[in-house]
Amino acid sequence: MGKIERFFSKFSLQNYPKKVILLGGDEHAQGVFYIKSGYVRQFILSSQGEEQTVVILGPGSIFPLIGTITGKERKYRYVETMSFVTVYSCPKKAFTTFLTSNPDVVAALLKSTLERVDDLVQHMAYFSFSAKAQEKVYAFLLLLSQRFGGKTASHLLPFVLTHKDISVCVGISRETVSIALKKLLDEGVVIQKDHHLGVNFHKKRKKQFAKLHDILS
């Protein structure tokens, strides 16, 4: 158990099932959450009520991190569980005091935050330029597999993504995602087991998919 988890373990531990909103809209976070197990997604809502996933967080992640440190609350930003989730929750003041006394923790959090920002920049840059739905879906699954898929050949994701989940992340319709995903599964570059998707890193890839690995690796 690392220093951060040891700190949070002194506070309350809470369990939540899938599809629970932990933070939402104008509601200000009353504390800071540390994910012990499970996965959540942070998303925003457009003026038309459409969801756009910003980031997916897993074990060891802290939220809302930036708002807690800067004091600037982000309106219209939501956090929803993607699986069964166990989190610690502590008061903001206790967390900021802990950071002040532990500069090494601040450095570690800065590193993880910059890595997350880099992932987001890659995500945004690629999806801004790519026009092909199949490549967008593959690139999204590739990014997630690289981050969460572990060391298995297939890099199966530890959480279930629906076609709607993918559509709100890559900005295309659910129907288009279904068509693109079927092609990827048929070609064997993406596999699915017990509803968990993953990129098959041992499958010989077409030129456009090989290029994605170069761009996003």
N, C-alpha and C positions, 0 to 999 in steps of 0.2 A: 504494500500500500504506500503510495507516494505522499508527499507532504500536503498536497492540495486535498486529496481524499481524506487524509487523517484529520485535517481541519474540519471538513464538512461532516465527517462521521460523528462529530459531537452534537450535531443538530438533528432535527426530525427527519425520518425517512418515510417517504410516501410512495404508494403504488398507484398507477393509473392504467386503465385498459387502452386499447387502440381507439383513435378518433376522439380524443378528449382535448379540448382547447385549454391549454395551461395559462396562456396569456392572450389577451384579445383587445384589439381596437383602442379605445380611449382609456381603457383600464390601465392604471399605472402599476408596475410590478412592485409588490410589497416586500419582496426578498430576492435572493439570488439562488438559482437552481444549479445543482451539479448532477449530471447524469451518471448514475452508477451502472445501469444497464438499460438497453433499449434504444430507440431512435425517435427523434422528433424532427419536424420540419418547420421552418420559419417562412411565413408567406405574407403577402400584402394583398389587399383588395383594391381593384380599380373602382372608379366612380360608377361603373356598370355592374359591380358586384362580382367581377371575374377574379379568380385567384391566380397569383403568380408566386410560385415557390422561389424563395431567395437562397436558402441554404438548408442542408440536411445535417443534423448533429447527432453524434453517437456517444458511446461511453467515454467519460473523461471530459466532456464538453461542459462549459459553463454558460448560462444565459440568464438575464440579458447582461452581457459582459461590458460592451462598449457604453451602453446607457448608464450602467452602474458607476463606471469610472468617470465618464464625462459629465454625468448629471443631466444629460439631454435625453429625455424620453422620446421614443419614436412612436408617433400616433399611427393608427391603422396597420400595425404590424402584429401578426398573430403567431403563436407557437402551438402546434398540434402534434399529439403523439401519433407515430406511425406503427407502433407495436406496443406490446405491454412494456411499460416503462417504470423504472424505480429511480427516484431522484431524492437527493438531500436538498433541504431548503434552509437558508440562514438569513438573518437580517442584513441589509446592505451595509450598515455601519460596521458590523462585525467583520464583514468581508474586506471592506476598504482598510480597516485597521490592520487586518492580517497581511494585506499586500504591502502596507507601509513598513511593516516589520520584516518582510521577507522579499528583498529585491531579486533574489534568484527565482522566486515564483513569478514575479512580474516579467522577468526576461523570458521565462518559459511560456507564459501566456502571450507575450508579444510575438514570439516565434510562431505559435500555433495560429494566432490571429492573422499574421501575414501570410501563412500558408493557405489559410481559408480564403483570404482576399485574392491570392494568386489563382486559386481554383476558380473563383467567381469571375475574375478577369478573363481567364481562358474560356470559361463557359460563355460569357457575354460576347467576346470577340469572335469565337467560332460561329455561334448561332446567328450573329449579325450578318456574316458573310455567306454562310451556307444556305443554298436555296432548296436542297434536296431533303425531303422528309426522312428518307431512310438513313442518310448520313447524320442528320440531327439526332435521331433516336439512338443510333449506334454510338455517337460521340457522348451523349448523355450517360448511357449505360457504361461506357468505357471509363469516364471520369469517376462514376460511383464505384465501379469495380476496382479501380486503382486505389481508391481511398478506403473502401469498406470490405472488399471482396476477399481479403486474406491471401494466402499463398496457394490455393488450390488451382488446378488447371483451368477450371471453368470460371473461377472467381464469382461464384454465386453470391448474390447480395444477402445479407442476414435479415432483411426485411422484405415484405411483399409490396410491389408497386403495381397498381392497377393501370390500365390504359389511360384513365382520366388523370391519374397522378403524373404520368409521363407527359401528357398533353399540356398540363398547366406549367410544367417545367420548361418545355422546349418551345411553347408558343404555337402549337398546331392543333388541329381538331382531334378529338378522340378517335373518330373514324379513320383519319389519316394515320394516326399512330397505330391502329389495329392493322391496317394494310402493310405499313412499313415493318412492323414487328413480325408479322407472318413471314414476310420475305426474308428477314434476317434469321428467323428460326429455321426456315426451309433451307437456307444456305449453310447453316451450321455455325455461323460466326457468333450467334447468340444462342444460348440454351436455356431451358426452363425445367426446373425440377420442384415438385410440390409447390407450384406457384411462385417460386423464387427465380428471378432472372439473373443471368450472368453472361459475361463475355468469355467466349472460348479462346483463350490465348494460344492454344496449340493448333488451332485451325488455320490452314493456309488462307490468307486474306486477299481479296481483290485489291487492285491498286489504290482505289479511293480510301479503303479502310486502312491499308498499310500506311498511307499518308497521314491519316488521323492519329495513328499511334506515334508517328514522328512529331506531330504538332502538339499533342496533348501529353506526351510523356515527360 
